[in-house]
Amino acid sequence: MSEAAVSFPPARVGADIDTIDTPALLLDLDVFERNLEALDRSLAGRRVRLRPHAKAHKCPEIARRQVARGAVGICCQKVSEAEVFVESGIADVLVVNEIVGAAKLARLARLAGRAAVGVCVDDEGNVGELAQAAADAGSRLDVLVEVDVGANRCGVPPGPSVLALARRVAASSRLRFAGLQAYHGRAQHLRAPEERRAAIRGAVDELRATLALLEANGLPAAMVTGAGTGTYELEADSGVYTELQPGSYVFMDADYGRNLDADGRPVSRFAQSLFVLATVMSRTRPSRAVVDAGLKAHSVDSGMPLVCGVPGARYTRPSDEHGVIELDGPGTLVLGQKVRLIPGHCDPTVNLHDWLICVRGRLVEDIWPIAARGAFF
């Protein structure tokens, strides 16, 4: 094997923000902690469990804090993510994805011997493969049937297709039919609240009918899990969902900032805690600054990052290692100045970094490894 790269944190605990090497992923701890508290307050009195989506943060320290606050466990997307979180002490991990391929299935089944592990299916052949992998490993897997409630991605249609798969799962001694995965990803970023309500209402109606069908055939679904940061309160109030999977709420991003409330203003329950810290590396024209954070520092799949605290500044043109900021006028940016950028999409941005530099005020309080960074197999 070739030599592995060694990553050193771009900061030291106790140092001032201005000493952080850039580009770096910055977490404002005061805001992060308020976001955790805000979610807890919003769910007080509601009879649903919280299973935060760890693909957003990929950080065991954050997962441990979420579980300490009452989450039943975490969910993630890939076997390698699940391995990282189980290794870090998370005892209940749900892989909210289909897992295909002998090597991945074997790893998943072995992991189920160390923690409570669940997985999703939308194909009868895959059910057989899961059962065989669990038998080979001497373990037992919780299996959820994924229902397509509007994401138009994975999952079988509501109704008889769900019943057929549930029967197939329940017939195996190595698998346990644990319930339904029903995540409406597209609804998370519908801007108007009435659009989000309509999307979740449609999903809930289909799920309610499907649950009745399962119950009538002796296969009650003990768990219905799904929801995200943009709609979780709707699922919580549905009377159908038993678990919620918001992830981005701990960080937020520019795209979620475009969701509106009933008054037409940006939804404000959660605040921006995550930033890419960049440095002005070139300042050759009055209306332009170039920073050292480009495509390798943040994802632009949901649009360009926002420039925080610099009026009239627009991040307009990323390349691999550079980001061009256009200014309405000469502006205040000078060579060497640190700039906070709000990522367009927090999840893939986090996956580009090895460390979360945790600050309180102007000081670095802690540094958390993003241990599941790159865990996509």
N, C-alpha and C positions, 0 to 999 in steps of 0.2 A: 504493500500500500504506500501511496505517496504521503509526504509529510502534511499534517493538517495545519491550517492557519491558526494562529493564536490571537485572540481578541483581548485587548486591554481596555478597560473603561476609559472614556474620554474626560473623566473628572475624578476628583477625590472628595471624600466626605469631609464636610466642614469648609470647603472652598467657596468662594464667591462665584455667582453665575458667570461673571465676565471671564473667569479662568477656564471655563469648560471648552474643550476642543470641539470643533464643529465639522460637519453636521452631527448633531446629537439629538436623541429623542428625550424630551423634557416632560416630566410629570409634575404638575402643581399639586402637592399633597393636600393642601387645604381644600381645593376644589374637588379633587378626587374623593376625599372623605365625605364631603357634603353630598356628592352624587350617590355614594353608597347609602347614606342616611336618607336621602330623598326617595330612593326606591323603596326602602323599608317602610317609610311613612306612608307611601302611596298604596302599599299592599296591606297595611294594618287592618285587621278585621276581615280580610278576604280569605276564603278557605282554599288557597292554592299554595303549592310549594314553589320554591325558587330553585332553578337549576341554571345558573348563568352560563352563557356561551363563552368558553375560554378561547375560541379561535380569534376573538377580538384582541385579547391581551397576551396570550401565549406565555403567561408569567406565573409560575407556581406560587410566588409570594402573594399575588393578587387572589389567586384561587383559594389559598389558605385563609385569607382575610374574609372572603365571601362565605366560605363554609363556617368560619367562626361566628359570623353574623346570622347564621341560621339556614343557609342554603343546604339542600340535601346532598349536593355534589355538584359536578360541572358536566357540561356537554362539550363535545369537540367534533371535529370533522374527520380526522385521520387516525389510523392506528398508531403512528409514531407520536402524535400529540397525546393520545391516551397513555402511551408508555411513559412519556415524560411526567404526566400528572400523577399516575399511580406511583412511580418511583419517588415522587416528591411527597407522598403521603396522602393523596386524595383517594378516599376509599370507595367512591361511587362515581363512575364515569360512564356516560352514555355517548356512544359514537352515533351522532345523528346523520348517518350517511350509509350508503350501501358499500359493502366491502367485498371486492371481487379479486380472485387470484390466490393460488395455493399458499404462497409465502405470507401474504397479509393475513389470510384466514388462520393460519397456524399460529402466528404471533398473537392475534386477537384471542384465540382460544386459550393459549398459555396464560395470557394476561388475566383471563377470567378465573384462573386459579389463585390470583393474588388479591383481587378486589371484585366488587360488584361491577360487572361490565355488561352493557347493553349495546345493541346494534340494530340497524333498520334493514328491512327487506322490501323489495317490490317485484320479486321474481321467484317462482316456485323452485327453479333449479338452484338458485342461490340458497334457498332454505336447506336443501339437501346437502350442499357444500358446507354450510355452517354446522349442520348436525354432525357431519363426518369429521370436521376439524375439531369440534368439541369432544367427540368420542376418542379421537386420537390423543388429545391432550388430557383426557380424563377430567374435563371441566363441564360446566353448564352455563349456557348463555341466555340472557334475557333478550328477547327479540320483539321489536315493534314493527308493525306493518306501517309503511309510510303511505300516507294518503295525499294525493295531489288536490289541494284545496284552492288552487289558483296560482301557484308559483310557476306551473308549466315547466317543471324540471323533472325531478325524480318523483316516484310515487304512483300508485295505481288509483284509478277513479274511485270515488266513494261508492259504497253499495256492495253488490255481490262479489266484485273482485277482491275486496277487503276480506270478506267472509271466507273466500276460497283460500287465501293465503294464511289467514288465522288458523283455519283447520289444518293446513299443512304444518304449520309451526307446532300446534298443540299435539300433533300426532307423534312428535319426536320426544324421546325420553331425555335427550340432551339439550333441548331447547324449552324455554318457557315463554308462552305468549304473554307479553307484558303490557300490551296496549297499542296505542296509535301515535305515530309521529305526524303532526299536521302543522307545518310551518308555511305561512303565507308570506314569502319573502318580498314579493312585489308590493304588497300592501304597506311595507315599512316606509316607503319613500313616496307614497302618494301625498301630495302637498296639502290638500284641503282635508279638514277633519271629516266632512261628510263622505268623502271618497274612501277614507280609511274605514269608517264605520260600515259603509255598504259592503266593502270587500270582506271584512271579518264577519258581518252578519250572514253573508252568503256561505262562507266557510262553516260557520257554526250550524246553520240549517242542514247542510249536507252531513256534517259529523253527527248531529243528533239522530238523523234517520239511520245512519250507518251503525251507530251504537245500539239503536233499537233492534236492528237486524241481527247484530251479534248476540245481544241478550236473548232474543227469541230462539236462537240456535244453540244456546248453552255455552256461549263463549264471551262472557262479559269482559270488556276492556277496563282494567283497573286504572290505567293511566292514559290520559290524552295530553300530549306535551307539544309545545310549540311556542309561538309568539316571539316578538322582538321588541327592540327599544321603541319603535314607532307606534306600536299598537297594543302593547302588553296589557294595558288596563282594560281594553275591550275584551280580550280573551279571559282576563281575570273575572270579569263580570258576566261571562257567558253562561255559567252553570254547566259548561261542557269540559273546558280545559281544567286539568288538575295540576299541571306544571307549566311554568313559564321559563323562556330561554333568552331573555334580553342579554346582550353582550356589550354593545357599544356605549351603553349608558355610563360606564365608568370613565370614558374618555370624551366621547362626542367627536364630531367632525363638521366640516363645512357643509357636507351634503345633508346631514340631519338638521343642520341649522336652517335649512330652507323649508322644513315642515312648519305648517301654520296651525295656530289654534283657532277657536271659534270666532275670535275677534279679528282674525286676519294678521295676527302678529306671530313672530317665530315662537314655537313651543319653548317654554323656558324652565321646565322642571329640572333639567340637567344643564350644567354649564361646561364650557370647554376646559378640560384639564390637561390635554395632550398637545404638545407643540413640537415641531422640528425647529431646533435652534440652529441658526445659520449665521455666517459672518459675511459682511460686505467685502468682497475680494477685488472688485474693480469699480472705479468711479470716474470714467473718462468723459461722460457727457452729463450736462445738468439735469436732464430728464430721465436718466437711466442709471440704475445700480445693478451690479451682478453679484449674486451671493453664491456660496459654495455648496448649496443644496439643490441637486437636480433630480433626475429620474432614479438615481440609485439611493436617494434619501427619502423620497415620499412617492406615493402612488397618485396618479392623476386620472385614474379610470372614472372617477366621479367629478372631475373638474379640477381646476387649478387650486392650489392652496391659497388661503387668504393671508394677507400681511397684517399682523396684529400691532395696533398702536401707532401706525404711521399713516395719517390721513392722506388720501389721494394716491396711495401706493397700490399697485396692482402687479401681482406675479403673473407674467404673461407667456413666458417662453422657456421651458426646461430643456436641457440637453443632459447628457450622462452625468456630468459633474458640475454643471452651472445652472443657475436660475436667473432669468432677467426680470427685474422689477422696474416697471414704468412708473414715473412720477408726474403728477400734474404740473409741477413746477420744480424749481431747484431742490426743494425738500430739505430734510435735515439729515439724511443718511450720509455717513462719512466712511472712508476706508477703515476697516477693522471693526466697525460697529456691529454688535450682535442684534439679530432680528428674529422674532418669533413668528413662525408660520403655522397656520391652522391647516392640518391636512384635509384634502378633499374627502378621503376615505381612510378611516383610522386602521381598519383591519390589515390591509396589505401594506400600509406604511409601517406598522409595528413589525411585520415580518421581514423588513429590510434592516432591522437594527438588532444588535446583540444585548443592549443595555437600556434600561429605563433610568435616567438620571432624575432622582426624586428631590425636588426643591421645596423649601418652605421659606417664603419671603425671598431673600437674595442668596440663601445658603443652601448648599447641597447637603441634604439630611441623610440620604441613603442611595444606594445603587442596587437595582434589582436585575438579575439576569433574565433575559427573555429566552428561557431555556428551550421552549418549543419552536423557536424561530427556525424556519426551514424544514419543519416536520410536516411534510406533505405527501408522505408515502405510506 
